[in-house]
Amino acid sequence: MSDPVLSFERDLRADPDVARLMRTLTLGHAQAHAQLEQEIGEFTRSGQRLHLAYALALLARVQALQSDLDAADATALRARQLFKEEGALSGEALVLHSLAIRNLIGGRQALALEDLNRALPLARGSGWPDVQACVHNVLGVVLNDMGRHDEAARVLREALELPAPSVSSPLRLRLRSNVALALARGAQRAKSRREDDWRARSDEAVAEARQVWRHGEELLPGDRAAFLDTLATALVAQGALDDAHRALDEAEASFTAHGNDLGLLYASLTRARAWLEAGEPAKALDALARGKEAATRSGATVLLDELELQTSLAHEQLGDYRSALAAHREFYRWRETQVLALAEERARSLAVTLDFDRAHRESRHDALTGLMSRRGFDELFARVLNRAGLGAGVGLALIDLDHFKQVNDRFGHAAGDEALRIVAKLLVSECRPTDFAARLGGDEFVVVVQGDRGTAATVCRRVRERLHAHGPTHWPDGPALTISAGVAETLQPVDPSVMLAQADEALYRVKAAGRNGVQTG
């Protein structure tokens, strides 16, 4: 039997609305932003919560790329909450992917890496190659910016090994571009260390970057400038500085025309490295000054430490060692700031997570008994039913506390509350780790059991027997407590409403026969 989780994800991939949303990954930022805002409005009006969650996750990505970091945070939080309620591994992976981009652009590479490490198993579990490739792609970018170039190339190539038809051509092109960037930066480092293979590595990077650039106009015209910057980085490593400057001229013109300050920041750093390679430190300082201005306009802090490090090298080439030392201090200040910000962000993130989890738990658990609430039951039961037949069946028991109104009328509401808590404790004590109980409201309970046929009915009979013995022993002055239970069972995924209807019909038969019994529908 096929995995119901993978089946669910395949259905999502085939959904034309979800496919249309995923195509925004190939659009320019402004166009994607406008389309996603429109989609969000339509899904909100129509109540399509799962589709809304996908649109929000993708919008958070665009907002992060546009350096609107506060908006990206808020949008990602909305998407994350919806996915917690609606499910979908691919969606949860996309939210973490968007948060990683937000943290990367905010200069918090370590946090971005944590996001991606959480996203990877979700993406793989979804069986959705495009989502896996998206996560791998940003992971490669983060590793690149952390100086782990060989590891970045390995991660990106792993994604390229996914079956070609299942990963879109535009996304494959982005992966190849970042492979070229990892190769180029690795070659530059090898060159600075005078390693023997730097020339071969830079030649490979240039060849890969040229292939990407040639196909970019057709598949991702909006990324052409970024591809040129990658090509320029490879050319600098190779020592082809004139070609690098020509590529950067076109890239910077495009970034400027589209107001892409983040692109200008990356291009300015590449330009500075080219001038330093050519022994032109004054021109390198001009490029770095433009990069700092772009960083200020965008509000991004990514690579500010690298800007200061290159500034220090430029002053050193000029023989201005006082300025070189000052820039080097700024470099270390930014590194220290990143470390402190990371610690503060982790503490703040933990507090937010605890608050969110507490609110999430309170909305899904019954305050009186501690059992799951109707909302929590609905969410979890649907997921359990999706796995029915994977090694075990699923049994559902609807349980009523008999003559509960009489208990309240005769002994008072405090006694009624105590009776509900007693039933809840007995239900929990009979549940195994794979089972769960919930209070649907009033005196109505439900137990979901995973196992062989008859298991749910056996659980109900044990609870009934223990409850009968419980009253005289532990509550001598209280009412006699009995329960009625109706059971439904399945060996394959079914709609929750079908199971509930079958169990309700069986419960009705128990009550018609005088209550205090268990029947299976």
C-alpha positions as CSV (number, residue, x, y, z in Angstrom):
1,M,0.0,0.0,0.0
2,S,1.3,3.5,-0.9
3,D,2.4,5.9,1.8
4,P,-0.6,8.2,2.5
5,V,1.7,11.2,3.3
6,L,3.4,10.9,-0.1
7,S,0.0,10.4,-1.7
8,F,-1.2,13.6,-0.1
9,E,1.9,15.5,-1.2
10,R,1.5,14.2,-4.8
11,D,-2.1,15.5,-4.8
12,L,-0.8,18.9,-3.7
13,R,1.8,18.9,-6.6
14,A,-1.0,18.1,-9.0
15,D,-3.2,20.8,-7.6
16,P,-3.3,23.6,-10.3
17,D,-3.5,26.3,-7.6
18,V,-0.4,25.1,-5.8
19,A,1.4,24.6,-9.1
20,R,0.6,28.2,-10.0
21,L,1.9,29.4,-6.7
22,M,5.2,27.5,-7.1
23,R,5.8,29.1,-10.5
24,T,6.3,32.4,-8.7
25,L,9.7,31.0,-7.8
26,T,10.7,31.8,-11.4
27,L,9.4,35.4,-11.4
28,G,11.1,38.6,-10.6
29,H,10.6,39.8,-7.0
30,A,8.1,42.6,-7.8
31,Q,6.0,40.4,-10.1
32,A,6.0,37.5,-7.7
33,H,5.0,39.9,-4.8
34,A,2.1,41.3,-6.7
35,Q,0.8,37.9,-7.8
36,L,1.1,36.4,-4.3
37,E,-0.7,39.3,-2.7
38,Q,-3.6,38.8,-5.1
39,E,-3.6,35.0,-4.5
40,I,-3.6,35.6,-0.7
41,G,-6.7,37.8,-1.0
42,E,-8.6,35.2,-3.1
43,F,-7.7,32.3,-0.8
44,T,-8.6,34.3,2.3
45,R,-12.0,35.1,0.8
46,S,-12.7,31.5,-0.3
47,G,-11.4,30.0,3.0
48,Q,-8.8,27.8,1.3
49,R,-6.5,27.7,4.3
50,L,-3.9,25.2,3.0
51,H,-3.5,27.2,-0.3
52,L,-3.3,30.4,1.7
53,A,-0.5,28.9,3.8
54,Y,1.5,28.1,0.6
55,A,1.0,31.6,-0.7
56,L,2.1,33.1,2.6
57,A,5.2,30.9,2.7
58,L,6.2,32.0,-0.8
59,L,5.5,35.7,-0.1
60,A,7.7,35.5,3.0
61,R,10.5,34.4,0.7
62,V,10.0,37.3,-1.6
63,Q,9.7,39.8,1.2
64,A,13.0,38.5,2.6
65,L,14.7,38.9,-0.8
66,Q,13.4,42.4,-1.0
67,S,15.0,43.0,2.4
68,D,11.6,43.7,4.0
69,L,12.7,41.6,7.0
70,D,10.0,42.5,9.5
71,A,7.2,41.8,7.0
72,A,8.9,38.5,6.1
73,D,9.0,37.5,9.8
74,A,5.3,38.3,10.2
75,T,4.2,36.5,7.0
76,A,6.3,33.4,7.8
77,L,4.7,33.2,11.3
78,R,1.2,33.3,9.8
79,A,2.2,30.6,7.3
80,R,3.8,28.4,10.0
81,Q,0.7,28.6,12.2
82,L,-1.6,27.6,9.3
83,F,0.7,24.6,8.3
84,K,0.7,23.4,12.0
85,E,-3.1,23.3,11.7
86,E,-3.5,22.1,8.2
87,G,-0.5,19.8,7.7
88,A,1.7,19.3,4.6
89,L,5.4,18.6,5.1
90,S,6.4,20.5,1.9
91,G,4.7,23.6,3.3
92,E,6.5,23.5,6.6
93,A,9.8,23.1,4.7
94,L,9.0,26.1,2.5
95,V,8.3,28.2,5.6
96,L,11.7,27.3,7.1
97,H,13.3,27.9,3.7
98,S,11.8,31.4,3.7
99,L,12.9,32.1,7.3
100,A,16.4,30.9,6.3
101,I,16.6,33.5,3.5
102,R,15.4,36.1,6.0
103,N,18.1,35.2,8.5
104,L,20.7,35.0,5.8
105,I,20.0,38.5,4.5
106,G,19.9,39.7,8.1
107,G,23.4,38.5,8.6
108,R,22.5,35.6,10.8
109,Q,24.0,32.7,8.9
110,A,24.1,30.3,11.8
111,L,20.3,30.8,12.4
112,A,19.7,30.3,8.7
113,L,21.7,27.0,8.9
114,E,19.5,25.9,11.8
115,D,16.3,26.6,9.8
116,L,17.6,24.6,6.9
117,N,18.7,21.7,9.0
118,R,15.1,21.5,10.3
119,A,13.7,21.9,6.8
120,L,15.7,19.2,5.1
121,P,14.0,16.1,6.7
122,L,10.6,17.7,6.1
123,A,11.4,18.4,2.4
124,R,12.7,14.8,2.0
125,G,9.7,13.4,3.8
126,S,7.4,15.2,1.5
127,G,8.9,13.4,-1.5
128,W,8.6,16.8,-3.4
129,P,11.8,17.2,-5.4
130,D,11.3,20.9,-6.2
131,V,10.9,21.7,-2.5
132,Q,14.0,19.6,-1.7
133,A,15.9,21.4,-4.3
134,C,14.8,24.8,-2.9
135,V,16.1,23.9,0.5
136,H,19.4,22.6,-0.9
137,N,19.8,25.7,-2.9
138,V,19.6,28.1,0.0
139,L,21.7,25.7,2.1
140,G,24.4,26.0,-0.6
141,V,24.2,29.8,-0.4
142,V,24.5,29.9,3.4
143,L,27.4,27.5,3.4
144,N,29.1,29.6,0.7
145,D,28.7,32.8,2.8
146,M,30.1,30.9,5.8
147,G,33.2,30.1,3.8
148,R,32.4,26.3,3.5
149,H,32.7,26.3,-0.3
150,D,33.5,22.6,-0.9
151,E,30.6,21.6,1.3
152,A,28.3,24.0,-0.5
153,A,29.2,22.5,-3.9
154,R,28.5,19.0,-2.5
155,V,25.1,19.9,-1.2
156,L,24.1,21.7,-4.4
157,R,25.3,18.8,-6.6
158,E,23.3,16.4,-4.5
159,A,20.2,18.4,-5.4
160,L,21.2,18.3,-9.1
161,E,21.2,14.5,-8.9
162,L,17.4,14.5,-8.3
163,P,15.6,13.2,-11.4
164,A,15.6,15.9,-14.0
165,P,11.9,15.9,-14.9
166,S,10.9,16.3,-11.2
167,V,13.0,19.4,-10.6
168,S,12.0,22.4,-12.7
169,S,14.6,23.7,-15.2
170,P,14.7,27.2,-13.7
171,L,15.5,25.8,-10.3
172,R,18.2,23.5,-11.7
173,L,19.7,26.6,-13.3
174,R,19.8,28.3,-9.9
175,L,21.5,25.3,-8.4
176,R,24.1,25.2,-11.1
177,S,24.7,29.0,-10.7
178,N,25.4,28.5,-7.0
179,V,27.7,25.5,-7.8
180,A,29.7,27.8,-10.0
181,L,29.8,30.4,-7.2
182,A,31.0,27.8,-4.7
183,L,33.7,26.6,-7.2
184,A,34.8,30.2,-7.8
185,R,35.1,31.1,-4.2
186,G,36.9,27.9,-3.5
187,A,39.3,28.6,-6.3
188,Q,39.9,32.1,-5.0
189,R,40.8,30.8,-1.6
190,A,43.0,28.1,-3.1
191,K,44.7,30.8,-5.2
192,S,45.3,33.0,-2.1
193,R,46.9,30.0,-0.3
194,R,49.0,29.2,-3.4
195,E,47.5,25.7,-3.7
196,D,48.5,23.8,-6.9
197,D,44.9,23.2,-8.2
198,W,43.6,26.7,-8.1
199,R,43.9,27.2,-11.8
200,A,41.9,24.0,-12.6
201,R,39.3,24.9,-10.1
202,S,38.9,28.4,-11.5
203,D,38.6,27.1,-15.0
204,E,35.9,24.7,-14.0
205,A,34.0,27.6,-12.2
206,V,34.2,29.8,-15.3
207,A,33.0,27.0,-17.6
208,E,30.0,26.3,-15.3
209,A,29.2,30.0,-14.9
210,R,29.3,30.6,-18.6
211,Q,26.8,27.7,-19.2
212,V,24.4,29.1,-16.6
213,W,24.7,32.6,-18.1
214,R,23.9,31.4,-21.6
215,H,20.7,29.6,-20.5
216,G,19.7,32.3,-18.0
217,E,18.0,34.6,-20.6
218,E,15.6,31.8,-21.6
219,L,14.8,30.3,-18.2
220,L,15.3,33.0,-15.6
221,P,15.6,36.4,-17.3
222,G,15.1,38.1,-13.9
223,D,18.2,36.4,-12.5
224,R,20.5,37.4,-15.4
225,A,22.3,40.0,-13.4
226,A,22.9,37.6,-10.5
227,F,24.3,35.1,-13.0
228,L,26.6,37.7,-14.4
229,D,27.9,38.5,-10.9
230,T,28.6,34.8,-10.4
231,L,30.5,34.7,-13.7
232,A,32.5,37.7,-12.7
233,T,33.4,36.0,-9.4
234,A,34.7,33.0,-11.4
235,L,36.6,35.3,-13.8
236,V,38.3,37.1,-10.9
237,A,39.4,33.8,-9.5
238,Q,40.8,32.9,-13.0
239,G,42.5,36.2,-13.3
240,A,40.5,37.3,-16.4
241,L,39.9,40.8,-14.8
242,D,38.8,42.7,-17.9
243,D,36.1,40.1,-18.7
244,A,35.1,40.3,-15.0
245,H,34.6,44.1,-15.1
246,R,32.5,43.9,-18.3
247,A,30.2,41.3,-16.7
248,L,30.0,43.5,-13.6
249,D,29.2,46.6,-15.6
250,E,26.1,44.9,-17.1
251,A,25.1,43.3,-13.7
252,E,25.4,46.6,-11.8
253,A,23.4,48.4,-14.4
254,S,20.6,45.9,-14.1
255,F,20.7,45.9,-10.3
256,T,20.5,49.7,-10.3
257,A,17.6,49.8,-12.8
258,H,15.6,47.4,-10.7
259,G,16.5,48.9,-7.3
260,N,18.1,45.7,-6.2
261,D,20.4,47.0,-3.5
262,L,21.2,43.5,-2.3
263,G,22.5,42.6,-5.7
264,L,24.6,45.8,-5.8
265,L,26.1,44.8,-2.5
266,Y,27.3,41.4,-3.9
267,A,28.5,43.0,-7.1
268,S,30.4,45.7,-5.2
269,L,32.3,43.1,-3.3
270,T,33.1,41.2,-6.5
271,R,34.3,44.4,-8.1
272,A,36.5,45.2,-5.1
273,R,38.1,41.8,-5.2
274,A,38.8,42.4,-8.9
275,W,40.5,45.7,-8.2
276,L,42.5,44.2,-5.4
277,E,43.6,41.4,-7.7
278,A,44.8,44.0,-10.2
279,G,46.7,46.0,-7.5
280,E,44.2,48.9,-7.6
281,P,43.3,49.4,-4.0
282,A,41.9,53.0,-4.4
283,K,39.4,51.7,-6.9
284,A,38.6,48.8,-4.6
285,L,37.8,51.3,-1.8
286,D,35.4,53.1,-4.2
287,A,33.6,49.9,-4.9
288,L,33.4,49.0,-1.2
289,A,32.0,52.4,-0.4
290,R,29.2,51.8,-2.9
291,G,28.6,48.4,-1.4
292,K,28.2,49.9,2.1
293,E,25.8,52.5,0.7
294,A,23.8,49.6,-0.9
295,A,23.8,47.7,2.4
296,T,22.5,50.8,4.3
297,R,19.7,51.4,1.8
298,S,18.6,47.7,1.9
299,G,18.9,47.4,5.6
300,A,20.6,44.0,5.1
301,T,23.6,43.1,7.3
302,V,24.8,40.1,5.3
303,L,28.4,40.4,4.3
304,L,29.1,43.6,6.2
305,D,32.0,41.8,7.9
306,E,33.4,40.9,4.5
307,L,33.1,44.5,3.3
308,E,35.3,45.6,6.3
309,L,37.8,42.8,5.7
310,Q,38.2,43.8,2.0
311,T,38.5,47.4,3.1
312,S,41.3,46.5,5.5
313,L,43.1,44.7,2.7
314,A,42.7,47.7,0.4
315,H,44.2,50.1,3.0
316,E,47.0,47.7,3.6
317,Q,47.9,47.7,-0.2
318,L,47.9,51.5,0.0
319,G,50.3,51.4,2.9
320,D,47.7,53.1,5.2
321,Y,48.2,50.7,8.1
322,R,46.2,52.9,10.6
323,S,43.1,52.7,8.4
324,A,43.7,49.1,7.7
325,L,43.8,48.4,11.5
326,A,40.6,50.5,12.0
327,A,38.8,48.5,9.2
328,H,40.1,45.2,10.7
329,R,38.6,46.3,14.1
330,E,35.3,46.9,12.3
331,F,35.5,43.5,10.8
332,Y,35.9,41.9,14.2
333,R,33.2,44.2,15.7
334,W,30.8,42.9,13.1
335,R,31.8,39.3,13.7
336,E,31.3,39.9,17.5
337,T,28.0,41.6,16.8
338,Q,26.8,38.6,14.8
339,V,27.8,36.2,17.6
340,L,25.9,38.3,20.3
341,A,23.0,38.8,18.0
342,L,22.8,35.1,17.4
343,A,22.7,34.4,21.1
344,E,20.0,37.0,21.7
345,E,18.0,35.8,18.7
346,R,18.1,32.2,20.0
347,A,16.9,33.3,23.4
348,R,14.1,35.4,21.8
349,S,13.2,32.7,19.4
350,L,13.0,30.2,22.2
351,A,10.6,32.5,24.1
352,V,8.4,33.1,21.1
353,T,8.4,29.4,20.4
354,L,7.4,28.6,24.0
355,D,4.6,31.2,23.9
356,F,3.4,29.9,20.6
357,D,3.5,26.3,21.7
358,R,1.7,27.2,24.9
359,A,-1.1,29.0,23.0
360,H,-1.2,26.2,20.5
361,R,-1.5,23.6,23.3
362,E,-4.2,25.6,25.1
363,S,-6.3,25.9,22.0
364,R,-6.2,22.2,21.4
365,H,-6.5,20.8,25.0
366,D,-9.4,20.7,27.4
367,A,-8.6,22.8,30.5
368,L,-10.7,20.6,32.9
369,T,-9.4,17.2,32.0
370,G,-6.1,17.9,30.2
371,L,-7.3,15.7,27.3
372,M,-7.2,16.9,23.7
373,S,-10.0,19.2,22.7
374,R,-12.3,18.8,19.7
375,R,-10.1,21.0,17.6
376,G,-7.0,19.0,18.5
377,F,-8.8,15.7,17.9
378,D,-10.0,16.8,14.4
379,E,-6.4,17.6,13.4
380,L,-4.8,14.5,14.8
381,F,-7.5,12.0,13.8
382,A,-7.3,13.1,10.1
383,R,-3.5,12.4,10.2
384,V,-3.9,9.0,11.9
385,L,-6.5,8.0,9.3
386,N,-4.2,8.9,6.5
387,R,-1.8,6.2,7.8
388,A,-4.5,3.5,8.4
389,G,-3.4,0.1,7.0
390,L,0.4,0.9,7.4
391,G,0.9,-2.1,9.7
392,A,-2.2,-1.6,11.8
393,G,-5.8,-0.6,11.6
394,V,-7.5,2.3,13.4
395,G,-10.3,2.0,15.9
396,L,-12.5,5.0,17.0
397,A,-14.6,4.8,20.2
398,L,-17.2,7.5,21.0
399,I,-17.9,7.4,24.8
400,D,-20.6,9.1,26.8
401,L,-20.8,9.2,30.6
402,D,-24.3,7.8,31.4
403,H,-26.9,10.1,33.0
404,F,-24.4,12.9,33.5
405,K,-27.1,15.5,33.9
406,Q,-28.4,13.6,36.9
407,V,-24.9,13.5,38.4
408,N,-24.8,17.3,38.2
409,D,-28.3,17.8,39.4
410,R,-28.0,15.5,42.4
411,F,-24.4,16.0,43.5
412,G,-23.5,19.4,42.1
413,H,-21.2,20.6,39.3
414,A,-18.1,20.1,41.3
415,A,-18.9,16.4,41.5
416,G,-19.7,16.4,37.8
417,D,-16.3,17.9,37.0
418,E,-14.6,15.3,39.3
419,A,-16.5,12.5,37.4
420,L,-15.2,13.9,34.1
421,R,-11.7,14.0,35.4
422,I,-11.9,10.4,36.6
423,V,-13.1,9.1,33.2
424,A,-10.3,11.1,31.5
425,K,-7.6,9.6,33.8
426,L,-8.9,6.1,33.1
427,L,-8.9,6.7,29.4
428,V,-5.3,8.0,29.5
429,S,-4.1,5.1,31.6
430,E,-5.5,2.6,29.1
431,C,-3.9,4.4,26.0
432,R,-0.6,3.2,24.6
433,P,1.9,5.7,23.1
434,T,0.2,5.2,19.7
435,D,-3.3,5.9,21.0
436,F,-4.9,9.1,22.2
437,A,-8.1,10.3,24.0
438,A,-10.0,13.6,23.7
439,R,-13.0,15.3,25.2
440,L,-15.3,16.5,22.5
441,G,-17.5,18.6,24.9
442,G,-19.8,18.0,27.9
443,D,-19.7,14.4,28.9
444,E,-18.6,13.2,25.4
445,F,-15.2,11.5,25.0
446,V,-13.4,9.8,22.2
447,V,-10.5,7.3,22.0
448,V,-8.5,6.6,18.9
449,V,-6.6,3.3,19.0
450,Q,-4.1,1.9,16.4
451,G,-4.0,-1.9,16.3
452,D,-5.9,-5.0,15.4
453,R,-9.6,-5.3,15.1
454,G,-11.3,-5.3,18.5
455,T,-8.6,-3.3,20.3
456,A,-10.7,-0.2,20.7
457,A,-13.6,-2.2,22.1
458,T,-11.2,-3.9,24.5
459,V,-9.9,-0.6,25.8
460,C,-13.5,0.7,26.4
461,R,-14.5,-2.5,28.3
462,R,-11.4,-2.2,30.5
463,V,-12.3,1.5,31.3
464,R,-15.9,0.5,31.9
465,E,-14.9,-2.2,34.4
466,R,-12.4,0.0,36.2
467,L,-14.9,2.8,36.4
468,H,-17.5,0.5,37.9
469,A,-15.0,-0.6,40.6
470,H,-13.7,3.0,41.0
471,G,-16.9,4.5,42.5
472,P,-17.4,2.4,45.7
473,T,-13.6,2.2,46.4
474,H,-12.5,5.9,45.8
475,W,-15.8,7.8,45.9
476,P,-18.1,6.1,48.4
477,D,-20.5,9.0,48.7
478,G,-20.6,9.8,45.0
479,P,-22.8,8.6,42.2
480,A,-22.4,5.3,40.4
481,L,-20.5,5.9,37.2
482,T,-21.1,4.0,33.9
483,I,-20.2,4.7,30.3
484,S,-21.6,3.8,26.9
485,A,-19.3,3.4,23.9
486,G,-19.8,2.9,20.2
487,V,-16.8,1.7,18.2
488,A,-15.9,2.0,14.4
489,E,-12.9,0.4,12.8
490,T,-11.0,0.6,9.5
491,L,-8.0,-1.0,7.8
492,Q,-7.6,1.7,5.2
493,P,-7.7,5.5,4.9
494,V,-11.2,6.9,5.1
495,D,-12.9,10.2,5.7
496,P,-13.1,11.1,9.4
497,S,-16.8,11.8,9.1
498,V,-17.4,8.2,7.9
499,M,-15.8,6.8,11.1
500,L,-17.6,9.2,13.4
501,A,-20.9,8.4,11.8
502,Q,-20.4,4.6,12.3
503,A,-19.3,5.0,15.9
504,D,-22.2,7.3,16.6
505,E,-24.6,4.7,15.2
506,A,-23.1,2.0,17.4
507,L,-23.3,4.3,20.4
508,Y,-27.0,5.0,19.7
509,R,-27.6,1.2,19.8
510,V,-25.9,0.9,23.2
511,K,-28.1,3.7,24.6
512,A,-31.3,2.2,23.1
513,A,-30.4,-1.1,24.8
514,G,-30.2,0.6,28.2
515,R,-26.7,2.1,28.3
516,N,-23.6,0.9,30.2
517,G,-22.2,-1.2,27.4
518,V,-19.8,-1.3,24.3
519,Q,-20.8,-2.1,20.7
520,T,-18.9,-2.1,17.5
521,G,-20.5,-0.8,14.3
